[in-house]
Amino acid sequence: MVVSKQTSKTEKIILGLDPGTSVMGYGIIQIIGSKMELLQYGVIHLSKYANHEIKLRKIFERVSSLITDYSPDEVALEAPFFGKNIQSMLKLGRAQGVAMAAALNKDLPITEYAPKKVKMAVTGNGNASKEQVAAMLQTLLGIKQIPKLLDATDALGVAVCHHFQGKAAKAGPKSWKAFINENPGRVK
């Protein structure tokens, strides 16, 4: 996060991820003051790789590349939803874990959001469809055309949700250690 001394506006870049094992969405937004700006969004196509381990390596490499290219301050991920197929859930969890490892490798803070929380933050309806989320993001971020694969807008939704949650929450420390580090003069 960068704070400009001339304008005293806070700048922050958020990388949103929608983990998947066939298609993984990503979205990057920049916050300047209270203004939200779209930097990039898209998908990582993984279905062309037959081997699950290769898919995981590609996730790590691509997320690492996005981090290098855009220097996000924070990463937000959509938490996997609970399905009936245990094997699919395990694979999805691994994909999410590898994406998290790429962020942790660069010392970036990570926050997870449930799909309903993302939908609620973006549209005001926790049961909104992917199309409704995409349409609202089109309005919020000035997207000219909604992409064919909505994994990209899902990831953008996660980034926007993270921004909205940060605005709604008090910017207080998350632990006593953080409080002490942020307030050395207040602790004896």
Solvent accessible surface area in square Angstrom, and as a share of the most:
residue,aa,sasa,rsa
1,M,121,0.54
2,V,93,0.54
3,V,92,0.53
4,S,33,0.21
5,K,195,0.83
6,Q,176,0.78
7,T,81,0.47
8,S,88,0.57
9,K,102,0.43
10,T,52,0.30
11,E,54,0.24
12,K,32,0.14
13,I,31,0.16
14,I,0,0.00
15,L,0,0.00
16,G,0,0.00
17,L,0,0.00
18,D,14,0.07
19,P,14,0.09
20,G,9,0.09
21,T,32,0.19
22,S,57,0.37
23,V,32,0.18
24,M,0,0.00
25,G,0,0.00
26,Y,16,0.06
27,G,0,0.00
28,I,1,0.00
29,I,0,0.00
30,Q,29,0.13
31,I,7,0.04
32,I,57,0.29
33,G,32,0.30
34,S,91,0.59
35,K,129,0.55
36,M,30,0.13
37,E,69,0.31
38,L,46,0.23
39,L,56,0.28
40,Q,72,0.32
41,Y,51,0.20
42,G,15,0.15
43,V,34,0.20
44,I,16,0.08
45,H,94,0.42
46,L,0,0.00
47,S,78,0.50
48,K,146,0.62
49,Y,55,0.21
50,A,111,0.86
51,N,69,0.35
52,H,27,0.12
53,E,117,0.53
54,I,62,0.31
55,K,31,0.13
56,L,29,0.14
57,R,130,0.47
58,K,55,0.23
59,I,0,0.00
60,F,69,0.29
61,E,79,0.35
62,R,85,0.31
63,V,0,0.00
64,S,18,0.12
65,S,41,0.27
66,L,2,0.01
67,I,10,0.05
68,T,91,0.53
69,D,94,0.49
70,Y,62,0.23
71,S,76,0.49
72,P,7,0.04
73,D,36,0.19
74,E,30,0.14
75,V,0,0.00
76,A,0,0.00
77,L,0,0.00
78,E,27,0.12
79,A,24,0.18
80,P,34,0.21
81,F,130,0.54
82,F,190,0.79
83,G,36,0.34
84,K,204,0.86
85,N,88,0.45
86,I,118,0.60
87,Q,113,0.50
88,S,58,0.37
89,M,38,0.17
90,L,87,0.43
91,K,81,0.34
92,L,30,0.15
93,G,31,0.30
94,R,119,0.43
95,A,0,0.00
96,Q,13,0.06
97,G,34,0.32
98,V,31,0.18
99,A,0,0.00
100,M,50,0.22
101,A,44,0.34
102,A,0,0.00
103,A,0,0.00
104,L,106,0.53
105,N,98,0.50
106,K,89,0.38
107,D,129,0.67
108,L,22,0.11
109,P,80,0.51
110,I,40,0.20
111,T,42,0.24
112,E,83,0.37
113,Y,18,0.07
114,A,52,0.40
115,P,28,0.18
116,K,122,0.52
117,K,94,0.40
118,V,4,0.02
119,K,54,0.23
120,M,106,0.47
121,A,25,0.20
122,V,8,0.04
123,T,34,0.20
124,G,54,0.52
125,N,67,0.35
126,G,12,0.11
127,N,116,0.60
128,A,2,0.02
129,S,46,0.30
130,K,94,0.40
131,E,108,0.49
132,Q,96,0.42
133,V,4,0.02
134,A,0,0.00
135,A,47,0.37
136,M,72,0.32
137,L,0,0.00
138,Q,56,0.25
139,T,108,0.63
140,L,66,0.33
141,L,19,0.10
142,G,54,0.52
143,I,10,0.05
144,K,191,0.81
145,Q,146,0.65
146,I,58,0.29
147,P,35,0.22
148,K,188,0.80
149,L,58,0.29
150,L,29,0.14
151,D,35,0.18
152,A,2,0.02
153,T,0,0.00
154,D,12,0.06
155,A,0,0.00
156,L,0,0.00
157,G,0,0.00
158,V,0,0.00
159,A,0,0.00
160,V,0,0.00
161,C,0,0.00
162,H,22,0.10
163,H,8,0.04
164,F,53,0.22
165,Q,52,0.23
166,G,43,0.41
167,K,123,0.52
168,A,86,0.66
169,A,62,0.48
170,K,189,0.80
171,A,109,0.84
172,G,42,0.40
173,P,53,0.34
174,K,188,0.80
175,S,61,0.40
176,W,195,0.68
177,K,151,0.64
178,A,27,0.21
179,F,46,0.19
180,I,78,0.40
181,N,104,0.53
182,E,108,0.48
183,N,33,0.17
184,P,100,0.63
185,G,73,0.70
186,R,178,0.65
187,V,60,0.35
188,K,236,1.00
